[in-house]
Every structure is written in structure tokens, then in C-alpha cells.
Amino acid sequence: MPQLNPEPARGRLRAERLEARVTIEQKSLIERAAALQGRSVTDFVIASVQDAARRTIEDHQRLDLSLRDSQAFVEALLNPQPVNNRLYETVRLYRNVTAV
């Protein structure tokens, strides 16, 4: 008799739940879009929300600089200012606080 694996595939266990109240128009729109993609409403909503979440996180993690800002950044990397007493003191205080 073959043994069934009682554990679902990694990452496929859907133990959490999200709920949302939508208007009838929103629901109809979502159902139509899901049908056009040949997906269930649940799969469509999960895929859409997951894509939107990833894009939002990527947008907030990426640093967009203007041309002027990027030139100033490169200049600071290539020609750093000399270390002054204030920076030395800040490093000393940080090391005291963090025990580094």
C-alpha cells in the first residue's frame, strides 16, 4: 500500500487567511479578470496582491537619485572628506554604547 505524504509541499500550505469587503462592481471586475486568465478568483487575487506587494517593496528598497545627486554621491566616494574630531567622537560614543 503506498504511503501518502502527510506534509504538503513547502510553501504551499495556506494556513493564513485574508478577507476584504468589496463592492459588487469590484467583485464583478475581479471575477471577469480571473476568468480571462483561466484562474480561480482566489488564485487571481493572491497572484495580483503578491505582485503588487513585491513591486511596492522593490520600489521602496531602490534608491533613485537625480543626476546631480548621483554625481555628488560619486564625488564623495572618489574624494572623501577628511575625518574630523566630531566623527571620531561619534565613533567613540557608538563603540561605548554598543560595546563594539
N, CA, C and O atoms as a printed pandas DataFrame, in Angstrom:
     atom_number atom_name residue_name chain_id  residue_number  x_coord  y_coord  z_coord
0              1         N          MET        A               1    0.838   -1.178    0.000
1              2        CA          MET        A               1    0.000    0.000    0.000
2              3         C          MET        A               1    0.889    1.251    0.000
3              4         O          MET        A               1    1.741    1.378    0.880
4              5         N          PRO        A               2    0.726    2.174   -0.949
5              6        CA          PRO        A               2    1.583    3.359   -0.999
6              7         C          PRO        A               2    1.292    4.278    0.180
7              8         O          PRO        A               2    0.155    4.428    0.627
8              9         N          GLN        A               3    2.380    4.891    0.664
9             10        CA          GLN        A               3    2.234    5.820    1.781
10            11         C          GLN        A               3    1.988    7.225    1.250
11            12         O          GLN        A               3    2.650    7.669    0.312
12            13         N          LEU        A               4    1.055    7.902    1.842
13            14        CA          LEU        A               4    0.790    9.282    1.472
14            15         C          LEU        A               4    1.635   10.190    2.341
15            16         O          LEU        A               4    1.800    9.952    3.537
16            17         N          ASN        A               5    2.163   11.225    1.730
17            18        CA          ASN        A               5    2.948   12.189    2.481
18            19         C          ASN        A               5    1.994   13.126    3.207
19            20         O          ASN        A               5    1.274   13.888    2.561
20            21         N          PRO        A               6    1.974   13.087    4.539
21            22        CA          PRO        A               6    1.032   13.925    5.284
22            23         C          PRO        A               6    1.392   15.407    5.251
23            24         O          PRO        A               6    0.556   16.251    5.574
24            25         N          GLU        A               7    2.629   15.735    4.863
25            26        CA          GLU        A               7    3.047   17.131    4.843
26            27         C          GLU        A               7    2.889   17.688    3.431
27            28         O          GLU        A               7    3.342   17.065    2.470
28            29         N          PRO        A               8    2.256   18.848    3.291
29            30        CA          PRO        A               8    2.131   19.454    1.972
30            31         C          PRO        A               8    3.487   19.964    1.495
31            32         O          PRO        A               8    4.417   20.111    2.288
32            33         N          ALA        A               9    3.594   20.228    0.212
33            34        CA          ALA        A               9    4.834   20.766   -0.345
34            35         C          ALA        A               9    5.183   22.065    0.355
35            36         O          ALA        A               9    4.300   22.822    0.758
36            37         N          ARG        A              10    6.481   22.320    0.498
37            38        CA          ARG        A              10    6.936   23.538    1.173
38            39         C          ARG        A              10    6.361   24.767    0.503
39            40         O          ARG        A              10    6.367   24.875   -0.723
40            41         N          GLY        A              11    5.868   25.686    1.299
41            42        CA          GLY        A              11    5.364   26.942    0.796
42            43         C          GLY        A              11    3.959   26.868    0.233
43            44         O          GLY        A              11    3.405   27.902   -0.141
44            45         N          ARG        A              12    3.372   25.712    0.158
45            46        CA          ARG        A              12    2.046   25.564   -0.405
46            47         C          ARG        A              12    0.962   25.482    0.660
47            48         O          ARG        A              12   -0.224   25.521    0.334
48            49         N          LEU        A              13    1.346   25.371    1.916
49            50        CA          LEU        A              13    0.362   25.291    2.984
50            51         C          LEU        A              13   -0.272   26.666    3.173
51            52         O          LEU        A              13    0.403   27.632    3.529
52            53         N          ARG        A              14   -1.536   26.734    2.937
53            54        CA          ARG        A              14   -2.243   28.007    3.083
54            55         C          ARG        A              14   -2.994   27.995    4.405
55            56         O          ARG        A              14   -4.171   27.640    4.475
56            57         N          ALA        A              15   -2.285   28.391    5.444
57            58        CA          ALA        A              15   -2.875   28.364    6.770
58            59         C          ALA        A              15   -3.400   29.734    7.197
59            60         O          ALA        A              15   -4.192   29.835    8.134
60            61         N          GLU        A              16   -2.966   30.766    6.520
61            62        CA          GLU        A              16   -3.383   32.123    6.891
62            63         C          GLU        A              16   -4.546   32.562    6.014
63            64         O          GLU        A              16   -4.764   32.025    4.928
64            65         N          ARG        A              17   -5.280   33.539    6.501
65            66        CA          ARG        A              17   -6.474   33.972    5.784
66            67         C          ARG        A              17   -6.486   35.497    5.682
67            68         O          ARG        A              17   -6.135   36.193    6.635
68            69         N          LEU        A              18   -6.888   36.003    4.532
69            70        CA          LEU        A              18   -7.116   37.431    4.325
70            71         C          LEU        A              18   -8.560   37.606    3.893
71            72         O          LEU        A              18   -9.098   36.788    3.147
72            73         N          GLU        A              19   -9.176   38.661    4.359
73            74        CA          GLU        A              19  -10.547   38.936    3.956
74            75         C          GLU        A              19  -10.647   40.390    3.546
75            76         O          GLU        A              19   -9.935   41.247    4.069
76            77         N          ALA        A              20  -11.537   40.659    2.606
77            78        CA          ALA        A              20  -11.752   42.034    2.167
78            79         C          ALA        A              20  -13.207   42.218    1.764
79            80         O          ALA        A              20  -13.810   41.329    1.162
80            81         N          ARG        A              21  -13.751   43.342    2.088
81            82        CA          ARG        A              21  -15.090   43.704    1.646
82            83         C          ARG        A              21  -14.939   44.493    0.352
83            84         O          ARG        A              21  -14.136   45.423    0.281
84            85         N          VAL        A              22  -15.695   44.132   -0.652
85            86        CA          VAL        A              22  -15.623   44.814   -1.941
86            87         C          VAL        A              22  -17.024   45.169   -2.407
87            88         O          VAL        A              22  -18.017   44.601   -1.953
88            89         N          THR        A              23  -17.075   46.117   -3.319
89            90        CA          THR        A              23  -18.373   46.468   -3.904
90            91         C          THR        A              23  -18.739   45.400   -4.931
91            92         O          THR        A              23  -17.898   44.594   -5.330
92            93         N          ILE        A              24  -19.975   45.403   -5.344
93            94        CA          ILE        A              24  -20.416   44.444   -6.348
94            95         C          ILE        A              24  -19.673   44.669   -7.671
95            96         O          ILE        A              24  -19.372   43.719   -8.394
96            97         N          GLU        A              25  -19.383   45.943   -7.976
97            98        CA          GLU        A              25  -18.639   46.256   -9.202
98            99         C          GLU        A              25  -17.211   45.715   -9.124
99           100         O          GLU        A              25  -16.705   45.152  -10.094
100          101         N          GLN        A              26  -16.564   45.886   -7.971
101          102        CA          GLN        A              26  -15.206   45.366   -7.800
102          103         C          GLN        A              26  -15.187   43.853   -7.925
103          104         O          GLN        A              26  -14.308   43.287   -8.575
104          105         N          LYS        A              27  -16.151   43.205   -7.305
105          106        CA          LYS        A              27  -16.207   41.748   -7.359
106          107         C          LYS        A              27  -16.408   41.272   -8.799
107          108         O          LYS        A              27  -15.746   40.330   -9.236
108          109         N          SER        A              28  -17.300   41.905   -9.526
109          110        CA          SER        A              28  -17.541   41.530  -10.921
110          111         C          SER        A              28  -16.286   41.722  -11.766
111          112         O          SER        A              28  -15.955   40.876  -12.597
112          113         N          LEU        A              29  -15.598   42.821  -11.552
113          114        CA          LEU        A              29  -14.363   43.100  -12.281
114          115         C          LEU        A              29  -13.305   42.031  -11.996
115          116         O          LEU        A              29  -12.656   41.531  -12.914
116          117         N          ILE        A              30  -13.139   41.690  -10.726
117          118        CA          ILE        A              30  -12.153   40.673  -10.322
118          119         C          ILE        A              30  -12.525   39.315  -10.897
119          120         O          ILE        A              30  -11.663   38.592  -11.396
120          121         N          GLU        A              31  -13.802   38.966  -10.828
121          122        CA          GLU        A              31  -14.239   37.678  -11.375
122          123         C          GLU        A              31  -14.003   37.611  -12.886
123          124         O          GLU        A              31  -13.581   36.578  -13.407
124          125         N          ARG        A              32  -14.275   38.707  -13.579
125          126        CA          ARG        A              32  -14.067   38.726  -15.035
126          127         C          ARG        A              32  -12.585   38.581  -15.372
127          128         O          ARG        A              32  -12.221   37.812  -16.262
128          129         N          ALA        A              33  -11.746   39.306  -14.674
129          130        CA          ALA        A              33  -10.303   39.228  -14.926
130          131         C          ALA        A              33   -9.777   37.828  -14.631
131          132         O          ALA        A              33   -8.971   37.295  -15.394
132          133         N          ALA        A              34  -10.224   37.232  -13.534
133          134        CA          ALA        A              34   -9.792   35.870  -13.184
134          135         C          ALA        A              34  -10.220   34.893  -14.271
135          136         O          ALA        A              34   -9.446   34.019  -14.661
136          137         N          ALA        A              35  -11.442   35.034  -14.758
137          138        CA          ALA        A              35  -11.934   34.140  -15.813
138          139         C          ALA        A              35  -11.118   34.300  -17.089
139          140         O          ALA        A              35  -10.822   33.312  -17.761
140          141         N          LEU        A              36  -10.751   35.528  -17.429
141          142        CA          LEU        A              36   -9.951   35.769  -18.635
142          143         C          LEU        A              36   -8.581   35.105  -18.549
143          144         O          LEU        A              36   -8.017   34.700  -19.565
144          145         N          GLN        A              37   -8.054   34.994  -17.345
145          146        CA          GLN        A              37   -6.765   34.324  -17.145
146          147         C          GLN        A              37   -6.922   32.842  -16.873
147          148         O          GLN        A              37   -5.924   32.132  -16.749
148          149         N          GLY        A              38   -8.141   32.362  -16.778
149          150        CA          GLY        A              38   -8.370   30.949  -16.510
150          151         C          GLY        A              38   -7.996   30.544  -15.098
151          152         O          GLY        A              38   -7.566   29.415  -14.861
152          153         N          ARG        A              39   -8.159   31.461  -14.167
153          154        CA          ARG        A              39   -7.814   31.211  -12.764
154          155         C          ARG        A              39   -9.056   31.308  -11.901
155          156         O          ARG        A              39  -10.075   31.874  -12.296
156          157         N          SER        A              40   -8.940   30.742  -10.715
157          158        CA          SER        A              40   -9.998   30.963   -9.732
158          159         C          SER        A              40   -9.832   32.386   -9.202
159          160         O          SER        A              40   -8.766   32.988   -9.331
160          161         N          VAL        A              41  -10.886   32.906   -8.614
161          162        CA          VAL        A              41  -10.800   34.248   -8.039
162          163         C          VAL        A              41   -9.717   34.287   -6.965
163          164         O          VAL        A              41   -8.950   35.247   -6.885
164          165         N          THR        A              42   -9.654   33.248   -6.143
165          166        CA          THR        A              42   -8.639   33.191   -5.085
166          167         C          THR        A              42   -7.236   33.250   -5.673
167          168         O          THR        A              42   -6.415   34.055   -5.234
168          169         N          ASP        A              43   -6.954   32.404   -6.663
169          170        CA          ASP        A              43   -5.619   32.415   -7.268
170          171         C          ASP        A              43   -5.312   33.755   -7.922
171          172         O          ASP        A              43   -4.193   34.257   -7.814
172          173         N          PHE        A              44   -6.298   34.336   -8.599
173          174        CA          PHE        A              44   -6.096   35.629   -9.242
174          175         C          PHE        A              44   -5.771   36.711   -8.209
175          176         O          PHE        A              44   -4.829   37.484   -8.385
176          177         N          VAL        A              45   -6.554   36.758   -7.138
177          178        CA          VAL        A              45   -6.346   37.776   -6.109
178          179         C          VAL        A              45   -4.988   37.588   -5.437
179          180         O          VAL        A              45   -4.262   38.561   -5.235
180          181         N          ILE        A              46   -4.637   36.360   -5.090
181          182        CA          ILE        A              46   -3.351   36.104   -4.429
182          183         C          ILE        A              46   -2.196   36.514   -5.337
183          184         O          ILE        A              46   -1.271   37.195   -4.894
184          185         N          ALA        A              47   -2.243   36.104   -6.608
185          186        CA          ALA        A              47   -1.164   36.453   -7.538
186          187         C          ALA        A              47   -1.064   37.967   -7.714
187          188         O          ALA        A              47    0.034   38.523   -7.719
188          189         N          SER        A              48   -2.205   38.628   -7.858
189          190        CA          SER        A              48   -2.201   40.080   -8.068
190          191         C          SER        A              48   -1.678   40.833   -6.855
191          192         O          SER        A              48   -0.874   41.755   -6.988
192          193         N          VAL        A              49   -2.129   40.444   -5.691
193          194        CA          VAL        A              49   -1.692   41.115   -4.458
194          195         C          VAL        A              49   -0.212   40.839   -4.199
195          196         O          VAL        A              49    0.526   41.730   -3.779
196          197         N          GLN        A              50    0.214   39.616   -4.449
197          198        CA          GLN        A              50    1.621   39.268   -4.245
198          199         C          GLN        A              50    2.517   40.079   -5.188
199          200         O          GLN        A              50    3.554   40.591   -4.767
200          201         N          ASP        A              51    2.124   40.196   -6.454
201          202        CA          ASP        A              51    2.895   41.012   -7.403
202          203         C          ASP        A              51    2.955   42.469   -6.952
203          204         O          ASP        A              51    4.016   43.092   -6.997
204          205         N          ALA        A              52    1.825   43.007   -6.521
205          206        CA          ALA        A              52    1.786   44.395   -6.061
206          207         C          ALA        A              52    2.660   44.581   -4.821
207          208         O          ALA        A              52    3.338   45.599   -4.689
208          209         N          ALA        A              53    2.648   43.618   -3.924
209          210        CA          ALA        A              53    3.475   43.707   -2.708
210          211         C          ALA        A              53    4.958   43.692   -3.063
211          212         O          ALA        A              53    5.738   44.474   -2.520
212          213         N          ARG        A              54    5.343   42.805   -3.974
213          214        CA          ARG        A              54    6.757   42.747   -4.387
214          215         C          ARG        A              54    7.200   44.054   -5.040
215          216         O          ARG        A              54    8.283   44.561   -4.749
216          217         N          ARG        A              55    6.364   44.595   -5.922
217          218        CA          ARG        A              55    6.709   45.859   -6.589
218          219         C          ARG        A              55    6.840   46.990   -5.574
219          220         O          ARG        A              55    7.753   47.811   -5.670
220          221         N          THR        A              56    5.935   47.034   -4.606
221          222        CA          THR        A              56    5.978   48.084   -3.586
222          223         C          THR        A              56    7.261   47.993   -2.775
223          224         O          THR        A              56    7.910   49.007   -2.517
224          225         N          ILE        A              57    7.628   46.788   -2.374
225          226        CA          ILE        A              57    8.848   46.594   -1.590
226          227         C          ILE        A              57   10.070   46.961   -2.416
227          228         O          ILE        A              57   10.970   47.639   -1.921
228          229         N          GLU        A              58   10.115   46.520   -3.673
229          230        CA          GLU        A              58   11.247   46.862   -4.541
230          231         C          GLU        A              58   11.357   48.371   -4.739
231          232         O          GLU        A              58   12.459   48.920   -4.720
232          233         N          ASP        A              59   10.222   49.042   -4.928
233          234        CA          ASP        A              59   10.236   50.493   -5.116
234          235         C          ASP        A              59   10.789   51.210   -3.892
235          236         O          ASP        A              59   11.474   52.224   -4.022
236          237         N          HIS        A              60   10.498   50.692   -2.714
237          238        CA          HIS        A              60   10.974   51.338   -1.501
238          239         C          HIS        A              60   12.409   50.967   -1.158
239          240         O          HIS        A              60   13.060   51.676   -0.391
240          241         N          GLN        A              61   12.910   49.878   -1.706
241          242        CA          GLN        A              61   14.285   49.471   -1.434
242          243         C          GLN        A              61   15.268   50.105   -2.411
243          244         O          GLN        A              61   16.454   50.245   -2.109
244          245         N          ARG        A              62   14.772   50.485   -3.574
245          246        CA          ARG        A              62   15.638   51.056   -4.601
246          247         C          ARG        A              62   15.839   52.539   -4.321
247          248         O          ARG        A              62   14.906   53.244   -3.935
248          249         N          LEU        A              63   17.038   52.991   -4.515
249          250        CA          LEU        A              63   17.363   54.386   -4.301
250          251         C          LEU        A              63   17.451   55.062   -5.664
251          252         O          LEU        A              63   18.324   54.735   -6.469
252          253         N          ASP        A              64   16.562   55.987   -5.917
253          254        CA          ASP        A              64   16.573   56.731   -7.171
254          255         C          ASP        A              64   17.170   58.100   -6.905
255          256         O          ASP        A              64   16.675   58.863   -6.075
256          257         N          LEU        A              65   18.240   58.396   -7.622
257          258        CA          LEU        A              65   18.904   59.683   -7.453
258          259         C          LEU        A              65   18.789   60.501   -8.729
259          260         O          LEU        A              65   18.780   59.965   -9.837
260          261         N          SER        A              66   18.703   61.792   -8.545
261          262        CA          SER        A              66   18.755   62.673   -9.709
262          263         C          SER        A              66   20.187   62.657  -10.237
263          264         O          SER        A              66   21.090   62.149   -9.573
264          265         N          LEU        A              67   20.391   63.204  -11.412
265          266        CA          LEU        A              67   21.737   63.267  -11.980
266          267         C          LEU        A              67   22.669   64.032  -11.047
267          268         O          LEU        A              67   23.807   63.620  -10.822
268          269         N          ARG        A              68   22.184   65.142  -10.507
269          270        CA          ARG        A              68   23.002   65.959   -9.594
270          271         C          ARG        A              68   23.361   65.171   -8.330
271          272         O          ARG        A              68   24.504   65.197   -7.876
272          273         N          ASP        A              69   22.363   64.468   -7.768
273          274        CA          ASP        A              69   22.602   63.675   -6.559
274          275         C          ASP        A              69   23.587   62.544   -6.828
275          276         O          ASP        A              69   24.477   62.285   -6.017
276          277         N          SER        A              70   23.429   61.871   -7.963
277          278        CA          SER        A              70   24.329   60.757   -8.256
278          279         C          SER        A              70   25.750   61.252   -8.483
279          280         O          SER        A              70   26.707   60.574   -8.110
280          281         N          GLN        A              71   25.900   62.426   -9.090
281          282        CA          GLN        A              71   27.243   62.988   -9.275
282          283         C          GLN        A              71   27.862   63.347   -7.926
283          284         O          GLN        A              71   29.052   63.116   -7.710
284          285         N          ALA        A              72   27.069   63.906   -7.026
285          286        CA          ALA        A              72   27.575   64.247   -5.688
286          287         C          ALA        A              72   27.958   62.984   -4.925
287          288         O          ALA        A              72   28.956   62.976   -4.204
288          289         N          PHE        A              73   27.175   61.914   -5.078
289          290        CA          PHE        A              73   27.473   60.651   -4.405
290          291         C          PHE        A              73   28.796   60.076   -4.898
291          292         O          PHE        A              73   29.636   59.670   -4.095
292          293         N          VAL        A              74   28.982   60.040   -6.202
293          294        CA          VAL        A              74   30.221   59.508   -6.780
294          295         C          VAL        A              74   31.407   60.368   -6.365
295          296         O          VAL        A              74   32.472   59.844   -6.040
296          297         N          GLU        A              75   31.228   61.661   -6.376
297          298        CA          GLU        A              75   32.300   62.575   -5.955
298          299         C          GLU        A              75   32.704   62.302   -4.507
299          300         O          GLU        A              75   33.892   62.285   -4.186
300          301         N          ALA        A              76   31.721   62.090   -3.638
301          302        CA          ALA        A              76   32.019   61.802   -2.227
302          303         C          ALA        A              76   32.755   60.475   -2.072
303          304         O          ALA        A              76   33.618   60.339   -1.205
304          305         N          LEU        A              77   32.415   59.496   -2.911
305          306        CA          LEU        A              77   33.119   58.212   -2.848
306          307         C          LEU        A              77   34.550   58.334   -3.352
307          308         O          LEU        A              77   35.471   57.768   -2.763
308          309         N          LEU        A              78   34.734   59.068   -4.433
309          310        CA          LEU        A              78   36.066   59.183   -5.033
310          311         C          LEU        A              78   36.972   60.147   -4.279
311          312         O          LEU        A              78   38.189   59.963   -4.244
312          313         N          ASN        A              79   36.387   61.164   -3.682
313          314        CA          ASN        A              79   37.172   62.181   -2.966
314          315         C          ASN        A              79   36.549   62.450   -1.599
315          316         O          ASN        A              79   35.959   63.508   -1.379
316          317         N          PRO        A              80   36.681   61.493   -0.682
317          318        CA          PRO        A              80   36.042   61.672    0.632
318          319         C          PRO        A              80   36.680   62.812    1.426
319          320         O          PRO        A              80   37.865   63.115    1.285
320          321         N          GLN        A              81   35.854   63.426    2.259
321          322        CA          GLN        A              81   36.344   64.489    3.131
322          323         C          GLN        A              81   37.201   63.870    4.235
323          324         O          GLN        A              81   36.963   62.729    4.630
324          325         N          PRO        A              82   38.186   64.601    4.735
325          326        CA          PRO        A              82   38.994   64.055    5.833
326          327         C          PRO        A              82   38.147   63.877    7.093
327          328         O          PRO        A              82   37.182   64.606    7.320
328          329         N          VAL        A              83   38.529   62.894    7.901
329          330        CA          VAL        A              83   37.822   62.614    9.145
330          331         C          VAL        A              83   38.113   63.736   10.129
331          332         O          VAL        A              83   39.267   64.120   10.318
332          333         N          ASN        A              84   37.056   64.264   10.762
333          334        CA          ASN        A              84   37.243   65.342   11.732
334          335         C          ASN        A              84   36.996   64.827   13.152
335          336         O          ASN        A              84   36.618   63.673   13.352
336          337         N          ASN        A              85   37.214   65.692   14.117
337          338        CA          ASN        A              85   37.070   65.305   15.521
338          339         C          ASN        A              85   35.642   64.891   15.871
339          340         O          ASN        A              85   35.432   64.008   16.703
340          341         N          ARG        A              86   34.679   65.523   15.244
341          342        CA          ARG        A              86   33.280   65.175   15.527
342          343         C          ARG        A              86   32.989   63.721   15.126
343          344         O          ARG        A              86   32.291   63.006   15.844
344          345         N          LEU        A              87   33.518   63.295   13.997
345          346        CA          LEU        A              87   33.321   61.913   13.572
346          347         C          LEU        A              87   34.037   60.956   14.521
347          348         O          LEU        A              87   33.473   59.931   14.904
348          349         N          TYR        A              88   35.256   61.273   14.899
349          350        CA          TYR        A              88   35.970   60.427   15.859
350          351         C          TYR        A              88   35.162   60.272   17.158
351          352         O          TYR        A              88   35.049   59.174   17.704
352          353         N          GLU        A              89   34.609   61.378   17.634
353          354        CA          GLU        A              89   33.833   61.349   18.878
354          355         C          GLU        A              89   32.560   60.513   18.700
355          356         O          GLU        A              89   32.179   59.762   19.597
356          357         N          THR        A              90   31.921   60.642   17.571
357          358        CA          THR        A              90   30.713   59.872   17.293
358          359         C          THR        A              90   31.018   58.376   17.274
359          360         O          THR        A              90   30.258   57.580   17.826
360          361         N          VAL        A              91   32.117   57.993   16.646
361          362        CA          VAL        A              91   32.520   56.580   16.602
362          363         C          VAL        A              91   32.835   56.082   18.007
363          364         O          VAL        A              91   32.461   54.967   18.368
364          365         N          ARG        A              92   33.517   56.898   18.797
365          366        CA          ARG        A              92   33.856   56.503   20.166
366          367         C          ARG        A              92   32.586   56.288   20.997
367          368         O          ARG        A              92   32.496   55.314   21.745
368          369         N          LEU        A              93   31.612   57.186   20.872
369          370        CA          LEU        A              93   30.362   57.057   21.610
370          371         C          LEU        A              93   29.601   55.814   21.143
371          372         O          LEU        A              93   29.045   55.086   21.966
372          373         N          TYR        A              94   29.573   55.568   19.845
373          374        CA          TYR        A              94   28.888   54.391   19.308
374          375         C          TYR        A              94   29.510   53.113   19.865
375          376         O          TYR        A              94   28.800   52.192   20.266
376          377         N          ARG        A              95   30.822   53.066   19.885
377          378        CA          ARG        A              95   31.504   51.867   20.403
378          379         C          ARG        A              95   31.244   51.668   21.890
379          380         O          ARG        A              95   31.113   50.534   22.350
380          381         N          ASN        A              96   31.169   52.744   22.632
381          382        CA          ASN        A              96   30.865   52.636   24.067
382          383         C          ASN        A              96   29.457   52.124   24.290
383          384         O          ASN        A              96   29.231   51.284   25.161
384          385         N          VAL        A              97   28.514   52.619   23.518
385          386        CA          VAL        A              97   27.109   52.243   23.673
386          387         C          VAL        A              97   26.879   50.816   23.223
387          388         O          VAL        A              97   26.153   50.072   23.882
388          389         N          THR        A              98   27.484   50.415   22.108
389          390        CA          THR        A              98   27.224   49.089   21.527
390          391         C          THR        A              98   28.237   48.040   21.963
391          392         O          THR        A              98   28.068   46.861   21.651
392          393         N          ALA        A              99   29.266   48.433   22.666
393          394        CA          ALA        A              99   30.337   47.512   23.112
394          395         C          ALA        A              99   31.011   46.842   21.930
395          396         O          ALA        A              99   31.368   45.665   21.989
396          397         N          VAL        A             100   31.183   47.597   20.859
397          398        CA          VAL        A             100   31.855   47.074   19.659
398          399         C          VAL        A             100   33.318   47.411   19.723
399          400         O          VAL        A             100   34.072   47.065   18.814
